Amino acid sequence: MAVLSVLALAVIGGATYQGHHFWTVGRFMVETDDAYVQADIALISSQVSGYVVDLPATENAHVKAGDVLLRLDDGDYRIALDTAKSRVETAGRTLARIDAQTAAARAAVTSAAAERAATEAQLRAAASTLERVSGLAERKVSTQAQLDTATENFDTATANLAKARAAELSAKAEVDVLIAQRAESEGGRHELELAVEQAQRNLDLTVLHAPADGTLANLSLEIGDLVSVGTRLAALVPNNALYIEANFKETQMSGVVPGAKVELSLDALSGQTFEGTVASVAPATGSVFSLLPADNATGNFTKVVQRVPVRISLPADALANGQLRAGLSAVVAVDTRTAPETDTALASVE
């Protein structure tokens, strides 16, 4: 009888405790075990093709940002760079030659201008002489031979001036042609300089570096393998960029908003619990983003409770030990009492 009394008291006490816990805590907790550790995995690929000649990285190795993962044969890329540099040097010599020709042409313009000025002076002198001799001839003071000579000198000076002006115009045109040639050659040299930059970039890309700190995975390469542009070579899982993605039923979303506190545990770390925070709520259910979304407008309709993806940030102590792996299962419970005030739970997405 005493045993039964003790048992009854224990049952009543346990029920009372459970009821009190549910009333004060449990009814505010929204829980799901449809949750997994996720990571923004970086896919490693090459931007140039070539044969692998060095492979310092190994499968599951921890790497730091900037560490060399592999090297490709760079012989062809070095030749391409040297060729591009040689073409730039040739273009530079061409520009130097054009500059020298332009300087000579400008000197020719100066000389032609001086020659034209001299012939203009000669023409003015011949015109003055012709006018004076013509006046004397009218008064019968000068001879016809003197008039003929003055006329011939004037005609010669006129022809010389026309020739000098043509020579000056020709010299100026030569300068204009050389200036145009230089502009064209300068543009060609700029293109060649860009080709040098591209060749240098391609050469640099023959060495593949880790984009961030993390663990290398799915490395399926050997020395001598041919790497093509864009081919997936490995995956890099970042060290401290892990998070939980939990899928809550649509009927559980009240109070599941960014900023709410989350109690979480992982199957791989039994006995340990952590406190996370709701980071964001997806703008649509998971079925909307599926490869073949449901079409409820055809056939018989069966209502299925939808799930909304929720991202939960992990605390620093959960990431510090390095035991978490992407894909691990988790159980999460959101404390809706800690949810910040918001217009609507489903719309509160950062």
C-alpha positions in Angstrom: 0.0 0.0 0.0 2.8 2.3 0.9 4.5 1.5 -2.4 1.4 2.4 -4.3 1.1 5.6 -2.5 4.7 6.5 -3.3 4.0 5.6 -7.0 0.9 7.7 -7.1 2.7 10.6 -5.6 5.5 10.2 -8.1 3.1 10.1 -11.1 1.2 13.1 -9.8 4.5 15.0 -9.2 5.8 14.1 -12.6 2.6 15.1 -14.3 2.5 18.4 -12.3 6.1 19.1 -13.3 5.4 18.3 -17.0 2.3 20.4 -17.0 4.0 23.3 -15.3 6.9 23.0 -17.8 4.6 22.9 -20.7 2.6 25.9 -19.5 5.6 28.0 -18.7 8.0 26.9 -21.4 6.9 24.1 -23.7 3.9 25.8 -25.3 6.2 28.6 -26.5 8.7 26.2 -28.1 8.4 25.3 -31.8 10.4 22.2 -32.6 11.5 20.2 -35.6 13.9 17.5 -36.4 13.9 18.3 -40.1 17.1 20.3 -39.7 20.6 19.9 -41.0 24.0 21.6 -40.8 24.7 23.4 -44.1 27.6 25.4 -45.5 28.2 27.7 -48.4 30.5 25.3 -50.2 32.9 26.8 -52.7 33.4 24.8 -55.9 37.0 24.9 -57.1 37.5 25.1 -60.9 40.2 26.4 -63.2 39.8 29.4 -65.5 42.6 28.1 -67.9 43.3 24.6 -69.2 46.5 22.6 -68.8 48.2 19.6 -67.4 48.6 19.2 -63.7 52.4 19.4 -62.8 52.2 19.9 -59.0 49.5 19.0 -56.5 50.3 20.2 -53.0 46.7 19.8 -51.8 45.3 16.5 -50.5 41.8 15.2 -49.9 40.3 16.5 -46.6 43.2 18.8 -46.0 42.8 22.0 -44.0 43.9 25.0 -46.1 44.1 28.7 -45.5 43.1 31.4 -48.0 45.9 31.8 -50.6 47.4 28.3 -50.1 48.4 26.7 -53.4 46.1 23.9 -54.4 47.6 22.9 -57.7 49.9 24.1 -60.5 49.3 23.6 -64.3 52.0 23.4 -67.0 52.6 27.1 -67.8 55.0 26.7 -70.8 52.5 27.8 -73.4 51.3 30.7 -71.3 54.9 32.0 -70.8 55.5 31.9 -74.5 52.2 33.7 -75.1 53.3 36.4 -72.6 56.7 36.8 -74.2 55.2 37.1 -77.6 52.7 39.8 -76.4 55.5 41.7 -74.8 57.6 41.5 -78.0 54.7 42.9 -80.0 54.4 45.8 -77.6 58.1 46.6 -78.0 57.7 46.5 -81.8 54.8 48.9 -81.5 56.9 51.2 -79.3 59.7 51.3 -81.9 57.1 52.1 -84.6 55.8 55.0 -82.6 59.4 56.2 -82.1 60.0 56.1 -85.9 56.7 58.0 -86.5 57.7 60.6 -83.9 61.0 61.1 -85.7 59.3 61.4 -89.0 56.8 63.9 -87.6 59.7 66.0 -86.2 61.3 66.1 -89.6 58.0 66.9 -91.3 57.4 69.8 -88.9 60.9 71.1 -89.7 60.0 70.8 -93.4 56.8 72.8 -92.7 58.9 75.5 -91.1 61.3 75.6 -94.0 58.5 75.7 -96.5 56.9 78.6 -94.7 60.2 80.5 -94.8 60.5 79.7 -98.5 56.9 80.9 -99.1 57.6 84.2 -97.2 60.8 84.8 -99.3 58.9 84.3 -102.5 56.1 86.6 -101.3 58.8 89.3 -100.8 60.3 88.5 -104.2 56.8 88.9 -105.8 56.2 92.2 -104.1 59.6 93.5 -105.3 58.9 92.2 -108.9 55.4 93.8 -108.8 56.9 97.1 -107.7 59.6 97.0 -110.4 57.0 96.1 -113.0 54.8 99.0 -112.0 57.7 101.4 -112.0 59.1 100.2 -115.4 55.5 100.3 -116.9 55.2 104.0 -115.9 58.6 104.8 -117.4 57.7 103.0 -120.6 54.5 105.0 -120.9 56.6 108.1 -120.8 59.1 106.6 -123.2 61.8 106.8 -120.6 62.5 103.0 -120.5 63.0 100.5 -123.3 60.7 97.7 -124.3 63.4 95.2 -123.2 63.4 96.6 -119.7 59.6 96.2 -119.6 59.8 92.7 -120.9 62.4 91.8 -118.3 60.3 93.3 -115.5 57.2 91.4 -116.7 59.1 88.1 -116.9 60.5 88.6 -113.4 57.0 89.3 -112.1 55.6 86.1 -113.8 58.5 84.1 -112.4 57.9 85.4 -108.9 54.2 84.6 -109.1 54.9 81.1 -110.2 57.6 80.6 -107.5 55.0 81.8 -104.8 52.4 79.3 -106.0 55.1 76.6 -105.9 56.2 77.6 -102.4 52.6 77.6 -101.1 52.0 74.2 -102.6 55.2 72.9 -101.0 54.0 74.3 -97.6 50.6 72.7 -97.9 52.2 69.4 -98.9 54.5 69.6 -95.8 51.6 70.3 -93.5 49.6 67.4 -95.1 52.5 65.1 -94.4 52.5 66.1 -90.7 48.7 65.5 -90.6 49.2 62.0 -92.1 51.9 61.2 -89.6 49.8 62.4 -86.7 47.0 60.1 -87.9 49.4 57.2 -88.3 50.6 57.8 -84.7 47.1 57.8 -83.3 46.4 54.5 -85.1 49.6 53.0 -83.9 49.0 54.2 -80.4 45.6 52.5 -80.4 47.2 49.3 -81.7 49.8 49.5 -79.0 47.1 49.8 -76.3 45.4 46.7 -77.7 48.8 44.9 -77.5 49.3 46.1 -73.9 45.8 44.6 -73.0 47.0 41.4 -74.7 50.0 41.4 -72.4 47.7 41.9 -69.3 45.6 39.0 -70.5 48.6 36.8 -71.1 49.9 37.7 -67.7 46.6 36.9 -66.1 46.4 33.5 -67.8 49.9 32.7 -66.6 48.9 33.7 -63.0 45.8 31.5 -63.3 47.9 28.4 -63.9 48.5 28.4 -60.1 45.2 27.7 -58.3 44.8 29.2 -54.8 42.4 28.4 -52.0 39.7 31.2 -51.9 39.1 30.9 -48.2 40.0 29.0 -45.0 38.4 25.6 -45.0 38.6 21.9 -45.7 39.2 20.5 -49.1 36.9 17.7 -50.3 36.1 15.7 -53.5 39.6 16.2 -54.9 39.8 13.8 -57.8 43.1 14.8 -59.5 46.4 13.3 -60.2 49.6 14.8 -61.5 49.5 14.6 -65.3 45.7 15.0 -65.5 44.3 17.4 -68.1 42.3 20.2 -66.6 39.7 21.9 -68.7 38.2 25.4 -68.2 35.3 25.4 -65.8 35.7 21.7 -64.8 34.9 21.1 -61.2 38.1 20.0 -59.5 37.3 20.0 -55.8 35.0 21.5 -53.1 36.0 23.8 -50.2 34.0 23.7 -47.1 34.6 26.9 -45.1 35.6 26.4 -41.4 33.4 28.9 -39.7 30.6 29.5 -42.2 28.3 26.7 -41.1 24.7 27.2 -40.2 21.5 25.2 -39.6 18.7 25.0 -42.1 15.5 23.9 -40.4 12.3 23.2 -42.3 9.3 24.1 -40.1 5.7 23.3 -40.9 3.6 26.2 -42.1 1.4 25.8 -39.1 4.5 26.4 -36.8 5.6 29.7 -38.3 4.0 32.0 -35.8 6.8 33.5 -33.8 9.6 32.0 -36.0 11.2 35.3 -37.1 14.7 36.6 -37.4 16.2 37.3 -34.0 14.3 34.6 -32.1 16.5 32.4 -29.9 16.9 28.7 -30.8 17.8 25.7 -28.6 19.5 23.2 -30.8 21.3 19.8 -30.5 23.0 17.6 -33.0 22.9 13.8 -33.3 26.7 13.8 -33.7 27.2 15.7 -30.5 24.9 13.8 -28.2 24.4 15.4 -24.8 25.4 18.9 -26.0 23.0 21.7 -26.6 23.7 25.1 -28.1 21.8 28.4 -28.3 21.4 29.7 -31.9 19.5 32.6 -33.4 17.0 32.7 -36.3 19.0 34.5 -39.0 16.4 34.6 -41.8 13.2 33.0 -43.1 12.8 31.9 -46.7 10.4 33.9 -48.8 8.7 30.8 -50.1 8.2 27.1 -49.1 10.6 24.5 -50.2 8.2 23.0 -52.7 8.2 26.3 -54.7 11.9 26.0 -55.4 11.8 22.2 -56.2 12.8 21.0 -59.7 9.2 19.8 -60.3 6.8 22.0 -58.3 3.4 20.5 -57.6 0.6 21.4 -59.9 -2.6 21.4 -57.9 -4.7 22.6 -60.7 -4.9 19.1 -62.3 -6.1 15.8 -61.0 -7.2 15.0 -57.5 -6.0 17.4 -54.8 -4.5 16.1 -51.6 -3.5 18.8 -49.1 0.0 18.5 -47.9 1.4 20.6 -45.1 4.2 22.7 -46.5 7.5 23.5 -44.9 9.3 26.8 -44.8 13.2 26.8 -44.7 14.6 28.8 -41.8 18.3 29.6 -41.5 19.7 29.5 -38.0 23.1 30.9 -37.1 25.4 28.9 -34.9 27.2 30.2 -31.8 30.9 30.6 -31.8 31.3 27.7 -29.2 29.6 25.3 -31.6 32.0 26.2 -34.4 35.2 26.4 -32.3 35.7 22.7 -31.7 35.7 21.9 -35.5 33.5 18.8 -35.0 30.6 20.1 -37.1 30.2 18.8 -40.7 27.9 19.9 -43.4 24.9 17.5 -43.6 24.8 16.5 -40.0 21.3 16.1 -38.5 20.0 18.5 -35.9 17.0 19.1 -33.6 16.0 22.7 -33.2 13.4 24.4 -31.0 12.6 28.1 -31.4 11.6 30.0 -28.3 8.8 32.2 -29.7 8.8 34.3 -26.5 12.1 35.8 -27.7 10.8 36.7 -31.1 11.1 40.5 -31.9 8.0 42.3 -32.8 7.3 42.2 -36.5 4.4 42.8 -38.9 4.2 39.2 -40.0 6.3 36.2 -39.2 6.6 34.9 -42.8 7.5 38.3 -44.3 10.3 39.1 -41.9 13.2 38.3 -44.1 16.3 40.4 -44.1 
